[in-house]
């Protein structure tokens, strides 16, 4: 990233804590209404919060004008930040990480996609765009904070999380267990939109799986994630087999997906 984009990114994508822990009885974002809201952070473009149903974030530009003023929303600054984000994303295309899978079959003998069916477990709540049974969005991160895992021929369990998210941190021990129990068939990856420095400040619980940082949250945006923790289970051919909070998974459910869609 050039000096200009690095400066702009630093100015606009660092999460501000000035409004942390502020409580709102109700927060309206377009057609969505959230109750019992506690603001956790505010950036130039977004507000992050917990609410009665979990975790969420929303664009400041979609809030009521009074709340925009309250949270010091500046439309011109937000536009600059979003443009910088787009420019930086384009420059990082050469560094894009593709989830490693088994080699593609020759075009003359394509393997048919196994569509999701009703025998598969479906999370009771989903705070993201549904892609179950579809090809996963392109997997891209800005920086690996652990060695880049070899996912050749394995399932990927990608967990979108943040250090400030209580439910995310409570999911870590189970994700550690999944990585240990199914390491021959599964790679667990935690992706956070926070900076490397913020992620490394967290010392507990310890994470035993791969961790990456992507402050631009490109995959989050592709999936339209509105609440974390959120994870997707991608089979070795690149198809999403599970989506939702990791806490809804257990050994039996995960084993089902690995056996059914594994190669």
N, C-alpha and C positions, 0 to 999 in steps of 0.2 A: 504494500500500500504506500502511495507517495505521501510526502510530508503534509500536504494540504488535507488529504482524506484522514490521515492519522490524527491530525489536530481536531478536525471536525468531529470525528468519531469520539475522541476523548471528551469533547465538550458536550456532546448531546446524548451519548449512550450510557454514560455512567449513571447508575441509579442514585437518585437523591433520597436522603432519609429525612428531610425536613418535615414531611407530613406523616411519618411513620406512626402507627398506633392510633391515628385519628379515627373516631367512630362515626358512622353514618347509619341511621335507622334504615334508610332506603337509598339505593343508588339505581337510577334509571339510565340505561344505555340503549338508545333506539327503542326497539320493541321488547328488550329484556329488562326485568326488574329484579334486583338483588336485595335481600334483607339482611339485617344484622351484619353490616359491612364494617370491616376494620382495614383501613388503608395501611399497606406495608411498605410501599415505596412509590415514588413518582419520578418519571423521566420527562424529557422534553416532549415526548410523543404519547406516552402511556401512563396509566394508573394501574397499580398492582394491589390486590386486596384479597382478603378472605371473606367468606360470606356463609350463610346458613347451609349451603349445599357443598361447600368446598373452597377451592382456590379459583381466582380469576384475574383477568386483566382486560383493559379496554382502552381504545384510543381516546385521548382527551378531546379530540375534535368532535366526538360523538356525544359528549356530555352537554347538559343544559348550560347555557351561557353563564349563569351565575356560578356554577361549579367550575367552569373553565377559568373564570376570573379568580375564584378561590384558590385554585391550584396553579395560578400564574401561567396559564397556557398562552403561548405566543405562536400564532399560526405561521408566521414567517420563519421562526426558528424551527418549528416542527417540519415545515416543508424542506428547509435546508438539511435537517437531519435525515429525512427520508430519502432525499436525493443522494446524500453522501452514502447512505446505506446501500442504495442501488448501485452506485458507482463502485463502491468497495466490493460488492458482490460480484460485479463483472470482472474486476481485477483478480479476484480469487478463483476464477474458473479454472485456472491452470493447476490449482492446488486442491480441487474438489476431490473428496474421497468417495469412491464408489464402494458400496458394500461388496466384499469379495464373495463370490458364489462359485459353484461348480461351473466348468466351462460350458458355454452354450452348445446345444446340439446343432448339427448341420441343418440348414434351412429346409433341406429335403425331408427331414424327419423331426419336425418340431414336437416337443412334448406338450400335450394339451394342458391348459390351466385347470386345476381342480377348483371349482367355484366353492365358496363358503356354503355350508348347508346347515340345516336346523339341528343336526346332531352335534355341531360344535358349540362350545360354551360361548355365550355372548354376555358381555358386561351389562349389568342392569342400568348403568348410567354412563353417558358419554359426553365429555366436554371438549369435543373436537369434531371435525368433519370425518364422516365414516369412510374408510377405505378398505374395510374388511372384504377379502376375496378379490382385491384389486392389486395391481403392481404398486409397490411402495414408492413414495416420492424419492427423488435423488437424495442420497445421504451425503450431506456436506457439513464439515465442521471447520472452524478456523485453526484450532490448535489442539493437539493431543497433550494431555497432562500426565498420561501414562504411556507406556509403549503401545504403539498401534497394534491391535490384535489381528491375528490371522483367522479370518472367518471363512476360509475356503471350505465349501461343502457343508457349512454349518448354518443353523438358525441364528438369527440376530434378535435379541430382546433389547430394544432401544428405549431407554427410560428418560423422559424429559422431566427435569427436576431443578430445584434451586436450594441453596443452603439455608435460606430464610424460611423455607416451606416446611412446617412441622410434619405434615403427612408424608412428604417426600423423605425426610430423614428417618421416619419410622419404617419406611419401606426398605431401607438399605440392608438391614440384616437378612431379610428374606431374599433379596436379590443376590446377596453374597452366597446364600445357601443354594440358590438356583445355579449360580456359576460353578460352585463346588460339585454339586450332585450331577449336573448334566454337562460337564466341561468337554466331554468328547463329542457332543452334538450341538452345543449352544455357546454363543458368545454374548455376554451381557455388556451393554455400553450405556453409561450415563452421560447425557448431554445437557449442559447448563448454559443459559444465556448470560451468566455472570462472567466477570473478568477472571483471569487466572489467579490473581492475587486474592480475590474474595473466596474463590473455591478452596484455595490452599489454606486459608485461615481456619477452615472447619477441620477439627482434629477428631471429632467423634460424632457419629459412629464411624469406624474405619470402613473404607470401601475396598473390597477385594477384586473388583472388576474394572474394566477399562473406563476411563473418564476423559471427556473432551469438552472444550469450551467453544461456544459459538455466539458471541455477543449480538450478532446480527439476527440470530434466531431464524435462520432461513428455513429449516425443516419444520420448525414450529409454525411458521406462517403458511407453509404448504399444506399442513394438516389443520390449519385454523384452530389451534389449541386455545381454549379459553380457561382451562383449569388444570393444575398440576397437583400431584404427579400424574403423568399420562405415559403409557408405553404402547409400543406396537411390537408384535412378534412376526418376524419376516422369515418365510421358509427359504431353503437354499436356492429356489428359483426366483426369489424376489417378490413373492406374493404375501400380502398381509393376512395372517390367520387369526390374530387376536388383537384387539385394541381396547384401551380403557385403563383404569387405575391398576397398578401392579398388585394391590392388595386383594383384588378379586381372584388372582391366580393362586394355585397351590400346586403341589407336586403332581397330583393326579391329573389335573387339567392340562398342565404343561406336558406331561408324559403323553397324553392323548394327542396333542398337536404334533409332537415330535415323531410319534409312531405313525400317525396317519399321513403326514405330509413330508416325512423324511425320505431320503433316497437310499 
